[in-house]
Amino acid sequence: MPDSPADLGPVLVTGASGFIGSAVVRALLDRGAQVRALVEPGRDDENLAGLSVDRVVCDIRESSTVDEAVDGVSTVFHLAALYRFWAADPNLFYDVNVGGTMNILRAAAREKCRRFVYTSTVATLGVAEAGSPASEQSLVHFEHLFGHYKRSKYLAEHEVLRAGAGGLPVVLVHPTFPVGEGDSAPTPTGRTIVEFLNGRIPAYVDTALNVVHVDDVARGHVLAAESGRAGQSYILGGENLTYREAWRRVARIVGRRGPLGTAPAAGTWLVGQATAVWGWLSGEEPVVNPVTVAMGELPHYFDSARARSELDFPETNFELAVSDAWRWFKEHGYVR
């Protein structure tokens, strides 16, 4: 097991130009690692501007190019994924999130990589019950695997664990809801903040979420590679908040009025159905859709105690995370 940054050897980061991926690249460079950054064809790689990395353009669905990307690598951070809650073609989720992951796993096994860090999601875990935050031991209810993103990540995680059982030293990390700089897509979490900043979130659902700074998530990835236990999962989360408290604090940070109140369940269901029809007609992902509506009915409280105990995982406060995201969105023209 690696016990120092030097032991990571040459590193490959898939999804390197993405929100979390680029933060992981920066965290690795801060540790003195030699980084190969895998970028999806046609993907905006502005998040890697000015960083001293070896950029490789690769579609993880193509096994031959994946083999070339992994050649000579000691440690793999696999973050590339289709992270949305809606797509006109659901097969894309399985082609990228499952098939792509299997290609990376096979290449890493052939290369005899010393560590494989897989970016999963708390969506593959259970949710808070009886007032207790969910942990790595919380079993997911299959009926809570809303949408193809969650289902495909659940299947991909199974393939990662299968590879681990076959001898590949895998570690899984489960980010909660990251915010911060560099959310260029933006991710579903970032889109929600942008919608609020642009005055399009009049109400909120009566549930809860866990918010974490993206830089903490990146640091957690590096710590998992350096000192995580093989075959183990680690939740990388921050503060647990009700939506009411979260939006109240966001409003205070940005100096705007928060949502007026809770949205009625029947109303959000109708909006979700209507926007789903619009999504099919337009080909664009609606912010509110049947998957996000269903997710809003569950309390997303999570416990990062294992990561803090075993990895010395950091915790940046909610206000700084949101302030960094707000500033970045303003500077890059997302906020009108």
GIHUCOR-V364744 format. One record per backbone hydrogen bond with DSSP energy under -1.0 kcal/mol. NH is the residue of the N-H (numbers start at 1). CO is the residue of the C=O. Records with the same first field share a line. If there is no record, write none. Layout:
NH: CO ; CO
This chain:
7: 4
8: 5
9: 6
11: 34
12: 75
13: 36
14: 77
16: 38
18: 15
22: 18
23: 19
24: 20
25: 21
26: 22
27: 23
28: 24
29: 25
30: 26
32: 29
33: 28
36: 11
37: 54
38: 13
39: 56
43: 40
48: 45
49: 46
51: 48
53: 51
54: 35
56: 37
58: 39
62: 59
66: 62
67: 63
68: 64
69: 65
70: 66
71: 67
73: 70
74: 10
75: 10
76: 115
77: 12
78: 117
83: 81
92: 89
93: 90
95: 91
96: 92
97: 93
98: 94
99: 94
100: 95
102: 98
103: 99
104: 100
105: 101
106: 102
107: 103
108: 104
109: 105
110: 106
111: 107
113: 108
114: 74
115: 74
116: 169
117: 76
118: 171
119: 78
120: 118 ; 173
122: 175
124: 121
125: 122
126: 138
128: 299
129: 132
132: 129
134: 301
138: 135
144: 141
145: 142
146: 144
151: 147
152: 148
153: 149
154: 150
155: 151
156: 152
157: 153
158: 154
159: 155
160: 156
161: 157
162: 158
163: 159
164: 160
165: 161
166: 162
167: 164
168: 163
170: 168
171: 116
172: 232
173: 118
174: 234
176: 236
177: 210
179: 212
184: 182
191: 187
192: 188
193: 189
194: 190
195: 191
196: 192
197: 193
198: 194
199: 196
200: 195
204: 261
207: 205
209: 241
211: 239
212: 177
214: 179
217: 213
218: 214
219: 215
220: 216
221: 217
222: 218
223: 219
224: 220
225: 221
226: 222
227: 223
228: 224
231: 170
232: 229
234: 172
236: 174
239: 211
241: 209
243: 207
246: 242
247: 243
248: 244
249: 245
250: 246
251: 247
252: 248
253: 249
254: 250
255: 251
256: 251
260: 202
263: 204
268: 264
269: 265
270: 266
271: 267
272: 268
273: 269
274: 270
275: 271
276: 272
277: 273
278: 274
279: 275
280: 276
281: 277
282: 278
283: 279
293: 289
294: 290
295: 291
296: 292
297: 294
298: 295
300: 208
301: 299
303: 134
308: 304
309: 305
310: 306
311: 307
313: 307
321: 317
322: 318
323: 319
324: 320
325: 321
326: 322
327: 323
328: 324
329: 325
330: 326
331: 327
332: 328
333: 330
334: 329
